[in-house]
Amino acid sequence: MADWEFQNIEYLYGLSIIPILIVWFVLRDRYRHPVLNYSSTSFIGSAGIKAKLIHLPFILRLIAIAGLIVALARPQSATSWQDVSTEGIDIVMALDISSSMLAQDFKPNRLSAAKEVGGEFMLSRPNDRIGLVVYAGQSFTQCPLTTDHEKLVNLFSGIKNGMIVDGTAIGMGLANAVNRLKESDAKSKVIILLTDGENTSGSIPPLTAAEIAATFGVKVYTIGVGTVGQAPFPVKDMFGRTVNQMIDVNIDEETLKAIAEQTGGKYFRATDKNKLEQIYMEIDQLEKTVIEETQYEKKNEEFPLIAAFSFLLLMAEQVIKRTWLKSALTDV
């Protein structure tokens, strides 16, 4: 069923001029005494009809003025139904915080860039529950699944290298992330695993963790971060000064690809911050939140039709005054 609303409802106050015009017309007509002269009795019948309709132009004018005022108020008819059911996706971000993430091929470094881009991704998905796992030589849960994304981003921004023993335990990080999702009843469960190296520590091999993920229906998107070749890495020289030293970039892309393939995900390589942003945008498109809804709202502008009808009435008033009622009507 259609509901009506007015975009400029204050213009409707202009309708108060209608009763003023009616009073003015009645008072003016009371003091007028029109005299009609007929040259033959054959005209009396038609004159009687004209006498009955002598006020028709004024009535048409009133309706037209009222219509134009209503048109200025910009009426809109809206038809809407709403039956919305939103179902988010459970996502765990597994972030490598090993010392190699301090390499400066990303500005200011890989870890800072990963936190910034990952935080923006979290805030862009308000309907999803998101959790955070960090890993280096070991792994721990920084934040369980939550919809409080502002709190999550604050925790995310507080991550730093050195929080846990150094190393790269990709399998441990992935297994911990799977553990966060194994009890989830969401239809879609996703892990975004980011690393810049090779598995060098931990008691669980990466591909074993991938098998566990596949068993629980968890899809894993893997991201390898780092330029091709060498990257500048800050080190202390013999005088205690921080200088950059070029180090080789070694990412176990074969393992990361195998993890993604085994779980139905996808592998990405980010060689700079812009590429990392594009990767998160692509994942955002690949993992759209499921929204089951019957939500429809249609607004139609009604003022053009009302304005056109009002102008037609004004034209009709003038035509009637100047033709059919010209002999019987004085200026109205």
C-alpha positions as CSV (number, residue, x, y, z in Angstrom):
1,M,0.0,0.0,0.0
2,A,1.3,3.4,-0.9
3,D,2.1,6.1,1.7
4,W,2.3,9.8,0.9
5,E,4.8,12.2,2.2
6,F,5.9,15.7,1.3
7,Q,9.5,16.8,0.7
8,N,8.7,20.5,1.3
9,I,5.7,20.1,3.7
10,E,6.0,23.8,4.9
11,Y,4.6,24.9,1.5
12,L,1.2,23.4,2.4
13,Y,0.7,26.4,4.7
14,G,0.0,28.2,1.5
15,L,-3.3,26.4,1.3
16,S,-4.6,28.9,3.9
17,I,-5.1,31.4,1.0
18,I,-8.0,29.3,-0.4
19,P,-10.6,30.2,2.3
20,I,-9.4,33.8,2.0
21,L,-10.1,33.8,-1.8
22,I,-13.5,32.2,-1.2
23,V,-14.5,34.9,1.3
24,W,-13.2,37.6,-1.0
25,F,-15.2,36.2,-3.9
26,V,-18.4,35.9,-2.0
27,L,-18.1,39.5,-0.6
28,R,-17.4,40.9,-4.1
29,D,-20.2,39.0,-5.7
30,R,-22.7,40.2,-3.1
31,Y,-22.3,43.8,-4.2
32,R,-22.5,43.1,-7.9
33,H,-25.8,43.2,-9.8
34,P,-25.2,42.0,-13.3
35,V,-27.9,42.7,-15.8
36,L,-28.5,40.4,-18.7
37,N,-30.3,41.5,-21.8
38,Y,-31.8,38.9,-24.2
39,S,-32.7,39.8,-27.8
40,S,-34.9,36.7,-28.1
41,T,-36.6,34.2,-25.9
42,S,-34.7,31.3,-27.6
43,F,-31.6,32.3,-25.6
44,I,-33.2,31.9,-22.2
45,G,-32.6,28.2,-22.0
46,S,-28.9,28.5,-22.7
47,A,-28.6,31.5,-20.5
48,G,-30.1,29.5,-17.6
49,I,-27.3,26.9,-18.0
50,K,-24.7,29.6,-18.1
51,A,-26.2,31.3,-15.0
52,K,-25.8,28.0,-13.1
53,L,-22.2,27.6,-14.2
54,I,-21.2,31.3,-13.9
55,H,-18.9,30.5,-10.9
56,L,-17.2,27.6,-12.7
57,P,-14.1,29.6,-13.7
58,F,-13.5,30.7,-10.2
59,I,-13.9,27.1,-8.9
60,L,-11.4,25.9,-11.5
61,R,-9.0,28.6,-10.5
62,L,-9.2,27.7,-6.8
63,I,-8.5,24.0,-7.6
64,A,-5.6,25.0,-9.8
65,I,-4.1,27.3,-7.1
66,A,-4.5,24.5,-4.5
67,G,-2.9,22.0,-6.9
68,L,0.1,24.2,-7.5
69,I,0.7,24.8,-3.8
70,V,0.5,21.0,-3.3
71,A,2.9,20.5,-6.2
72,L,5.4,23.0,-4.6
73,A,5.3,20.8,-1.4
74,R,6.7,18.0,-3.6
75,P,4.4,15.1,-2.8
76,Q,5.9,11.6,-3.0
77,S,4.2,8.2,-2.9
78,A,6.2,5.4,-1.3
79,T,5.5,1.7,-1.5
80,S,7.7,-0.5,0.7
81,W,8.0,-3.9,2.2
82,Q,10.7,-5.0,4.6
83,D,11.7,-8.4,5.8
84,V,15.4,-8.4,6.4
85,S,17.6,-11.3,7.7
86,T,21.3,-10.7,7.8
87,E,23.9,-13.4,8.2
88,G,27.5,-12.5,8.5
89,I,30.7,-14.5,7.9
90,D,33.1,-15.6,10.6
91,I,36.6,-14.4,9.8
92,V,39.9,-14.9,11.6
93,M,42.9,-12.8,10.7
94,A,46.2,-14.8,11.3
95,L,49.0,-12.3,11.3
96,D,52.8,-13.0,11.2
97,I,54.6,-10.7,13.7
98,S,58.1,-12.2,13.3
99,S,61.1,-9.9,13.1
100,S,61.2,-10.1,9.4
101,M,57.9,-8.2,9.2
102,L,59.9,-5.1,10.1
103,A,61.5,-5.1,6.6
104,Q,60.9,-1.7,5.0
105,D,60.0,-2.7,1.5
106,F,56.5,-1.6,2.7
107,K,56.1,1.8,4.2
108,P,56.9,2.3,7.0
109,N,57.4,-1.5,7.3
110,R,55.5,-4.7,6.5
111,L,53.9,-5.1,9.9
112,S,52.6,-1.5,10.1
113,A,51.2,-1.7,6.6
114,A,49.5,-5.0,7.3
115,K,47.9,-3.6,10.4
116,E,46.7,-0.5,8.6
117,V,45.2,-2.3,5.7
118,G,43.8,-5.1,7.8
119,G,42.1,-2.6,10.1
120,E,40.4,-0.9,7.2
121,F,39.2,-4.3,6.0
122,M,37.7,-5.1,9.5
123,L,35.8,-1.9,9.6
124,S,34.4,-2.4,6.1
125,R,32.5,-5.6,7.2
126,P,30.1,-4.6,10.0
127,N,28.0,-7.7,9.7
128,D,30.8,-10.2,10.2
129,R,32.3,-11.7,13.4
130,I,36.1,-11.2,13.2
131,G,38.8,-12.6,15.4
132,L,42.5,-12.1,15.5
133,V,45.4,-14.6,15.9
134,V,49.1,-13.6,15.9
135,Y,52.1,-15.8,15.5
136,A,55.8,-15.8,15.3
137,G,57.8,-18.7,16.9
138,Q,54.5,-19.5,18.8
139,S,50.9,-18.4,18.4
140,F,48.2,-17.0,20.5
141,T,44.7,-15.5,20.2
142,Q,44.7,-11.7,20.4
143,C,41.0,-11.4,20.1
144,P,38.2,-14.1,19.8
145,L,35.4,-13.7,17.3
146,T,33.5,-10.4,17.9
147,T,31.3,-7.9,16.2
148,D,32.9,-5.1,18.2
149,H,35.1,-4.0,15.4
150,E,36.3,-0.8,17.0
151,K,37.7,-2.7,20.0
152,L,39.1,-5.3,17.6
153,V,40.9,-2.6,15.6
154,N,42.3,-1.1,18.8
155,L,43.7,-4.5,19.7
156,F,45.0,-4.9,16.2
157,S,46.8,-1.6,16.2
158,G,48.5,-2.6,19.5
159,I,50.2,-5.6,17.9
160,K,54.0,-5.3,17.7
161,N,57.0,-7.5,17.1
162,G,58.5,-9.0,20.2
163,M,55.2,-9.9,21.9
164,I,56.2,-13.6,21.5
165,V,59.4,-15.5,20.8
166,D,60.7,-14.9,17.3
167,G,60.4,-17.4,14.5
168,T,57.7,-18.3,11.8
169,A,55.3,-20.9,12.9
170,I,52.8,-20.8,10.1
171,G,51.3,-24.2,10.9
172,M,50.7,-23.1,14.6
173,G,49.2,-19.8,13.5
174,L,46.8,-21.5,11.1
175,A,45.9,-24.3,13.6
176,N,45.1,-21.7,16.3
177,A,42.9,-19.8,13.8
178,V,41.0,-23.0,12.9
179,N,40.5,-23.6,16.6
180,R,38.7,-20.2,16.8
181,L,36.3,-21.3,14.1
182,K,35.7,-25.0,14.6
183,E,32.7,-24.4,16.9
184,S,31.2,-21.7,14.6
185,D,27.8,-22.3,13.1
186,A,28.3,-19.7,10.4
187,K,27.7,-21.0,6.8
188,S,31.0,-19.4,5.7
189,K,34.2,-19.6,7.8
190,V,37.3,-17.9,6.5
191,I,40.9,-17.4,7.6
192,I,43.1,-14.7,6.1
193,L,46.7,-15.9,6.8
194,L,49.5,-13.3,6.2
195,T,53.2,-14.1,6.3
196,D,56.4,-13.0,4.8
197,G,58.5,-16.1,5.1
198,E,58.8,-19.8,5.5
199,N,57.7,-22.2,8.3
200,T,60.7,-22.4,10.6
201,S,59.2,-23.4,14.0
202,G,56.2,-24.9,15.7
203,S,55.0,-28.4,16.2
204,I,52.3,-28.5,13.5
205,P,53.3,-28.5,9.8
206,P,51.4,-25.9,7.7
207,L,49.8,-28.6,5.4
208,T,48.6,-30.6,8.4
209,A,46.9,-27.4,9.7
210,A,45.4,-27.0,6.2
211,E,43.9,-30.5,6.4
212,I,42.3,-29.6,9.8
213,A,40.9,-26.4,8.3
214,A,39.4,-28.4,5.4
215,T,37.9,-30.9,7.8
216,F,36.0,-28.1,9.6
217,G,34.9,-26.4,6.3
218,V,37.2,-23.4,6.8
219,K,38.4,-21.6,3.7
220,V,41.9,-20.1,3.9
221,Y,43.2,-17.1,1.9
222,T,47.0,-16.9,2.1
223,I,48.9,-13.7,1.5
224,G,52.7,-13.6,1.0
225,V,54.1,-10.1,1.7
226,G,57.5,-8.9,0.4
227,T,59.2,-7.6,-2.7
228,V,60.8,-9.9,-5.2
229,G,64.6,-10.2,-4.5
230,Q,65.9,-8.2,-1.5
231,A,64.4,-5.8,1.0
232,P,65.9,-3.3,3.4
233,F,65.9,-4.4,7.0
234,P,66.8,-2.3,10.0
235,V,69.7,-3.5,12.1
236,K,72.0,-2.1,14.7
237,D,75.6,-1.4,13.7
238,M,78.6,-1.7,16.0
239,F,78.0,1.9,17.3
240,G,74.3,1.2,18.2
241,R,73.0,3.1,15.2
242,T,70.0,1.8,13.2
243,V,71.0,1.2,9.6
244,N,69.4,-0.7,6.7
245,Q,70.8,-4.0,5.5
246,M,69.5,-5.7,2.4
247,I,68.2,-9.2,3.1
248,D,66.8,-11.9,0.8
249,V,63.0,-12.2,0.6
250,N,62.2,-15.9,1.0
251,I,58.5,-16.7,0.9
252,D,57.4,-20.3,0.7
253,E,54.8,-19.7,-2.0
254,E,54.4,-23.3,-2.8
255,T,53.2,-24.1,0.7
256,L,50.9,-21.0,0.8
257,K,49.4,-22.0,-2.5
258,A,48.9,-25.6,-1.3
259,I,47.1,-24.4,1.8
260,A,44.8,-22.2,-0.2
261,E,44.0,-24.9,-2.8
262,Q,43.4,-27.5,-0.1
263,T,40.8,-25.4,1.7
264,G,39.1,-23.8,-1.3
265,G,40.8,-20.4,-0.8
266,K,43.2,-18.4,-2.9
267,Y,46.9,-17.4,-2.7
268,F,48.0,-13.7,-3.2
269,R,51.4,-12.1,-3.4
270,A,51.7,-8.5,-2.1
271,T,54.9,-6.7,-3.2
272,D,53.9,-3.3,-1.8
273,K,51.2,-1.7,0.3
274,N,49.0,-0.8,-2.7
275,K,49.0,-4.4,-3.9
276,L,48.1,-5.5,-0.3
277,E,45.1,-3.1,-0.4
278,Q,43.9,-4.5,-3.7
279,I,44.2,-8.0,-2.3
280,Y,42.0,-7.2,0.7
281,M,39.5,-5.6,-1.7
282,E,39.4,-8.7,-3.8
283,I,38.9,-10.9,-0.7
284,D,36.1,-8.5,0.3
285,Q,34.4,-9.1,-3.0
286,L,34.9,-12.9,-2.9
287,E,33.5,-13.2,0.6
288,K,30.3,-11.2,0.5
289,T,28.1,-11.3,3.6
290,V,25.0,-13.3,3.0
291,I,21.9,-11.1,3.4
292,E,18.5,-12.7,2.9
293,E,16.0,-9.9,2.6
294,T,12.7,-8.9,1.1
295,Q,13.3,-5.2,1.2
296,Y,11.7,-2.9,-1.3
297,E,11.0,0.7,-1.3
298,K,9.9,2.7,-4.3
299,K,9.3,6.5,-4.2
300,N,7.4,8.2,-7.0
301,E,7.4,12.0,-7.5
302,E,3.8,13.0,-7.8
303,F,4.2,16.8,-8.2
304,P,4.7,16.8,-12.0
305,L,1.3,15.2,-12.6
306,I,-0.4,17.5,-10.1
307,A,1.3,20.6,-11.5
308,A,0.4,19.6,-15.1
309,F,-3.3,19.1,-14.0
310,S,-3.3,22.5,-12.3
311,F,-2.0,24.3,-15.4
312,L,-4.7,22.5,-17.5
313,L,-7.3,23.8,-15.1
314,L,-6.0,27.4,-15.5
315,M,-6.1,27.0,-19.2
316,A,-9.7,25.6,-19.1
317,E,-10.7,28.6,-16.9
318,Q,-9.4,31.1,-19.5
319,V,-11.0,29.2,-22.4
320,I,-14.4,29.1,-20.7
321,K,-14.2,32.7,-19.7
322,R,-13.3,33.9,-23.2
323,T,-15.7,31.7,-25.1
324,W,-18.7,29.9,-23.7
325,L,-19.3,32.2,-20.7
326,K,-18.0,35.4,-22.3
327,S,-21.5,36.9,-22.8
328,A,-22.7,36.0,-19.3
329,L,-19.6,36.6,-17.2
330,T,-18.1,39.7,-16.1
331,D,-14.4,39.8,-15.1
332,V,-13.7,37.3,-12.4
